[in-house]
Amino acid sequence: MKDAFGAPQSLLVLGGTSEIGLATARRLIARRTRTVRLAGRPSPALERAADELRELGADVRTVAFDALDSGSHEEVLGKVFSDGDIDMVLLAFGILGDQARDEEEPLSAVQVAQTNYTGAVSAGLVCAGALQAQGHGSLVVLSSVAGERARRADFIYGSSKAGLDAFAQGLGDALHGTGVHVMVVRPGFVRTRMTAGREETPLATTPGAVADAIVTGLRRRSETVWVPGALRVVMSALRHVPRPLFRRLPVR
Amino acid sequence: MSVDTVSMTGWGRTAPTTALRFRPRTYEEAAVAVTGRGPRGVVARGLGRSHGDAAQNAGGSVVDMTGLDRVHTIDTATGTVVCDAGVSLHRLMEVLLPLGWFLPVTPSTRYVTVGGAIGSDVHGRNHLTAGSFTRHVRSMELLTADGAVRTVLPGTTLFDATAGGLGLTGVVLSATLSLRPVATSLMTVVTERAADLDEALARLSATAGHLPYAAARIDLMARGKATGRAVLARGDHAPLDALPPRARHTPLVFRPAQLPAAPAYVPEGLLGRTSAALLAELRFRGAGAVRAGRLQRVSSFLHPLDALPGWNRLYGRGGFVHYRFAVGEGQEQTLHRVVRRLSLRRCPAFHAVLQRLGTGGPGWLSFPAPGWSLSFGLPAGLPGLARLLDRLDDEVAEAGGRVCLAQDARMRPETLAAMYPRLADFRALRAELDPDGAFRSDLSRRLSL
């Protein structure tokens, strides 16, 4: 159960090697979290992540989970929930893709869309159903500012996150009053392995800062969290910039 | 019996969860709600005055007992009342005071049900002499997991587990309570100021006169030499001859003051440092060095906050956390450390009350234990509050004290066993009486009770 400050006792991270996911898990273990399930494709990195969290004192187990294999989600995640209540699900998986290559190879673009959107829809719905049955819990969805307005530089990734964002908002409304809380987190440029070597955009942030914002959002039961918070203002202005002008902006 | 799905929180308005709410009108309907429970169990709920998550059950059933609100019999010869568990103490006072009887124990609100008062084993400002609520329970009817109704008498293990048992042994359906006679519905009140915590402790320890109700409103914002300054209020039920001549015609009238309810939406931060400091300053200055012989209505003296319905909304959407702990005699240093810590951090603590506790009751998870008790409310959004309260938990546990479970919304399961030595007995009795874990609440899940 979550305590008065929204700190969960059990956590399921979908995308168990996600840096934001692990940074969040570390902060939550320092509070109340004792049970962590890391779901991801079996890999040494996933086991390393689990070992690292175990050292912090949590009961950590890994779960073989593939975002692209939507058919297996019901069974894999159903089993996690049948072992005990999950107070918080962090939907953290996603790939950035390579914009230039994806434009030339539609199939690799489809993979970005399938991971970030289709996979998240199926996993999100399965988790939402299980959370609703237990009458409490938070579903935290990692969206991105890239989904707020498509940019030339990453519109394939951005469009998949736009779909995910809209899905998560709608799901949050659908679950209003069921005891389940859906939180959409929209970070800006986060310095991680995924973005290594890319040019930073202004207001870049770190996985730790995103994790802190998630912990605060849980306490406040926020529905939308921007990281850093200033992006809320920046993006609401950018959203209304006319297209001809938007195309000419230095940061696209 | 009406059934609906609602989101519920405790009085602190934190951690909402959703459950199926049953509102039985008869004992049979209550039994149906319990036997027809789903896999996530059932718990009884009264007026929702517990600050934490004791009376909610995520994804399960919650039996709202407020529909079972009949006062069955009042025996004015022996001073006992038989009533349903859903009757509020307010209703009992309305009925009993005009007859010259009063409840021997009332907590700081009268809007709790009899069942809730038993499940939380509440205590009042007169704990030193009167003990806690369940000391005055002569018998009760308990609906257990199998749907059977058992008569539970004091002195049995089931009574000890149910007294302060947070509704986890069953649903209390009705109870027989013993009462105390009063001559009037007014209290004679003496207030005095204490310049710091030492003086407050000394004054509370001194058994001045025969004033059984005693508590100190402590100013947790005061710093330096004034750390822990307090306004003490003692009182007793006024005898008839203490009343002014006009009031003697209607000595037993029960007319609580009532303000308009707090608005539904209050911006967060209204109850912050400034207002906490201001209120404390006004209270301290307004109290005068010593004032004796003042007459107050029982409601204003014992339940001042009840005059403002929905006062918990004043904390805004974020809600608040109520922290209540007890430490034994001789652990005054712990009190000093806690008060100093809160005052150094300038915590905007509201309704902070320091009082003495007498002999504890038989309840295994019952809170009151001999010594001192300090309680206060803090806005849940206060930065660093979770960690601060964790440290206070450690300090209290180290001093052999305990934190009140009925008010708790945030404790760690690890610290519990040290605070409640009878926890193992409680778990064993539940395992035997209720092997499927029919009675469950968010609190019991969070703390693995």
Interface residues (C-beta under 8 A of the other chain):
Chain A: M1 K2 D3 A4 F5 G6 A7 Q9 R31 R32 D85 A133 Q134 G135 H136 G177 T178 G179 V180 R219 R220
Chain B: T5 S7 G12 T14 A15 P16 T17 T18 A19 R40 G52 D53 N57 A58 G59 G60 G318 G319 V321 A380 G381 L385 A386 A409 R410 M411 R412 D442 R445 R446
